Amino acid sequence: MDTEAHPTERDRSSRPGTTGPEGRSRFALPGPVAGRLPGGRLTLGLFGCLAFLLLLNTFVVQPFQIPSGSMERGLRIGDRVLVNKLAYRFGSRPHRGDVVVFDGTGYFGDADYVKRVVGVGGDHVVCCDRQGRLEVNGRSVDETAFLYPGDTPSTVPFDVVVPAGRLFLLGDHRGRSSDSRDHLGSPGGGMVPVGDVIGRADWIAWPYTHWTRVRQPAAYARVPAAGAGRSTASTQHSRPEDVHG
């Protein structure tokens, strides 16, 4: 397995109170009660901040630390990414090219992982075409914009159809990534359920010199809908793990 065998580190933090007229928190306890707490209203304000940040972290956006080089060159070891936990709620689903954080328990390992979505339910994913490129639903995909320099799309062939409700995921640094290719013979066939996706990585927040938005590449824009011109796919070889974390 690649260095992603280490679980991504989830930050824990939490909720600032809302200030009403005359600068007093609308949720502050009465003066006599606040007076009995060490620090008084300052302590209440801190509790309010923690509560707000906890709710934000739980339901909206959560920072994750990148522990490995499997998503280089875009995401580097030690980067902290902000994961949008609402991206796939309210009927929206992952798209090809999205970078997602997911719970790999039972599929990749007992940890959280970050990978790029290459195939969604119904997609026919093949490697490789005559030019050595990844092919999705019969369309070759030029991955040079995000693939790690010197890497090839895959050192072993594969030919799969992604089951409905699942995702085929690859790291951008293919030489250091243990991903769907390596788990084709495992339970679930290396395809991760959409329900196990924690969210979409939208921003690199730290270090500040690397602050940038994680953008969806245009490489998948011309891929036709799942099932268009699909031939019967057969699962082929998976490769051994290259790097243990």
Phi, psi and omega in degrees: 000153181284183181293355176286002176297337172286136177294142173297144183271120180269126176286146176246119174204177189199209239231111184285142181286162181266138183261130179258199181302148176064021174074010181263137178297133179293342181253009180289146177286158179306153183312312181300323180289314179299326182293337180277350179270142175300124181088351177057231185293335176297318178296318178299319179297319179295318176300320179298318179298315180297319180296318180296313182294326178295315178296319179299314182294326184281321190244341190243293182221140184223133176278141175231143176263136180277117185265353187218176180261017185289345178246015174294146018265351184291312180247123184255160179302130180094345176299147172249123181252147175264120184259121180279107184276354177261356187301325184244028173260172175059038173094348180280150182228160179301147178247157174302134180098341178295143171262121186235153170254133184217160176273114183271008182303124178087352181233308179251321184161170184279073184193172172264143183230158175236125181213171177259137177285122179252325179223141175248177185310127179093345182291145174256111185248127185228143169222122009222169176280187185294337177267007179078021182258157173294147179231128179235121181053040177083358181250127178289142183244123177273107185263010187299336182292335183229345179293141181299133183306131180092344179281152170256160180306326175191145178271351176230150180283154170209156183209102188224156168247126183282125178296155177302138177080009180232170184229142171258121191236137178228150172276154179286333176262082190300330180288345181237011185249126168265116189217206185301330179300323186276353186237022182297332179266001181272170175305131182088353176064026180079001180262124186267131178299140178303326181294344179268001177283126180281322179171181181260132177284111185257328184221145165266114187262338183208141002290156187298334179290345181249012182301123179194162176275139175275107187264150176280126182291155180279356186300332184263001187298329184263004178292126181289168180298153180304137177096347181286112177067026183284137171258166180295124183263149175231134179288128179249208193294147165251159183253158177291161180291135183273317186230130177262137182254000000 
